[in-house]
Amino acid sequence: MINLTWEDVEKLSLSIAEAVRESGYDFDCIVGVARSGWVPAVIVAHELGVREVGTLSIVRNVSDGVDSRKAAPRLVDISPLAQAGRKWLVIEDIVGSGETVRFIREHFGVDGRDIYVASLVFNAANGDRAQVSEMLEFYGREVMEWVRFPWERRIES
């Protein structure tokens, strides 16, 4: 298991912001995927000077435990800002199989929305690497094992 620190999260968030800046893309709204995408979304938004930050609350893990069983992505809530037809940069903490990203693109990549996705971490052990990496425009770090973020409870495996 990889235990990321707050400093790691900040560095990964700033590296995503820098990659976005270098890409030349401009976004109307940064959309953090709740719960874990909120912190990096705020960091990236501040770094890029994007004042509008929305939220998508999507549940997939059945528990908070290490190697938690996964269910189909389910939308719990969406902030009004994220509902507007805009150019989004969606921020996730970690992407593995790509199911949540696929869900976001299928359900929200309509009505004139232009959706780009960034993730602090890409776990290449959890899915088809080529297919998932094509779904991510930006990511900070690639890993091959479970990652625990500093905001998560310490749960024994």
N, C-alpha and C positions, 0 to 999 in steps of 0.2 A: 504494500500500500504506500502511496505517495501522500505525504502530509504537507499541503501547501500552507505557507504563512501569509499573513496580511501583506508583507513586503512582496512575496511572489505574486499575489493577486494584483497589487498595484503595478508591478513591472509588466505582467502579462496584459493588463488593461491598457497601459501606456503604449505597449508595442502594437496592440490592435489599433489604437488611435493613430499612431504614426503610419501604419500600413494604409489606413483609410486616407490619411492626408496625402500620402505618396500616390495613391490610386487616382486622386483627383475627384473622387465621388463626393457629392454633397448630399446630405440627408436633411429632410424636414423634421424627422422625429427619430429619436433613439427609443427602441421598445425593449424593455427588460422582461425576460421570461421569469415569472415568479416561481419560486422564491429566490432561487440562486442567481439569477441574472441581474437582479436589482443593483447590487453593489458595483459590478463592473460596468453596467449601463450608465450609472451616475458618473463614474470616473471618466469613461469615454466621452460622455456628453459634455462634461466640464472641459476636458482637454480639447475637444473639437469646437467648443463654443455653441453647441446645439442646446437651446433652452427648453425645447419641448421633449419631455420624456414620458412615454406611455408604458402601460403594463399589459402583458398577456399572462394570465394565470392558467397554466396547463399542468395537469397532474398525469404522471406516468408511472413513477415508482410506487410500489404497493406499501413500502415502509421506508424508514430512514436507515435501515441496517446495511452493512457492507454486503455487496452483491445482491441487493434487494431484487425481488421478482418484479418484472415490468408488466404493465397492462397497456392496452391501447391508449394513446394520448386522448385526454378529455379536457375540453375547455371549461374552466371554472368561472373565469371572469375576464373582461376586457375593459380597459379604461376608455372613456369617451374619446380621448385624444388619439388613441391607437385605432379607433374606428374610422377616422377620416381617410379619404383617399389621398395618400401621400407616398413619398419615398422614405421607406423605413430602413433602419439598420437595427436588426433584431440581435440582441445579445443573450447568449446562453453561458452558463458556467462550463458545461461539458457536453460534448456530443459523442455518442458512441455509434449506435446502429443507424442513427439519422431519422428515426421514426418521428420525433417531435418536430424536427426541421421539415420533414415531408408534410406533416399535418399542418404546420404554419403556412407553407407555400400553397398547399391545396385549398385551405380555407380562407386565407387572407390575401393571396396573390391575385386578387380580382378587383373589379371596380376601379381600375386605374392605379392600383398600388404597385409599387416597384419595391420588391423585398430583397434585401441583402442580409446575410447571416454571418455573425461572428461568434466565436466561442473561445473562451479562455483556453480550454483544453480540448483536444481531439483524441479520444481513446480509440486507437486503431485496432485494438484487440476485440472490440465489440461489434464489428460489422464488416461489410465489404469496403475495404479501404478506398479503393478507386471511386466507388459510387458515392460514399459519404464525403470524401474530400472534394468532390465536384459540387456538393450542396453547400459547402462553406466557402464564402468569399475570403474570410479572414479567420485565422486562429493563432493563438499565442504559443502553444506547446503541444507536441504529440507525445502520447504515452501509450503503454501497453498493459496497464494495470489499474486497479481501483484508485481513485483519488479522493482524499478527504480535504474539504475546503475549511478555512478557519472559522466560518460561521456555523459549521455543522457540529452537532453534539458529538462528543467522543463516544463512539459505540464500538464495543469489542466485536471482533469478527467471529 
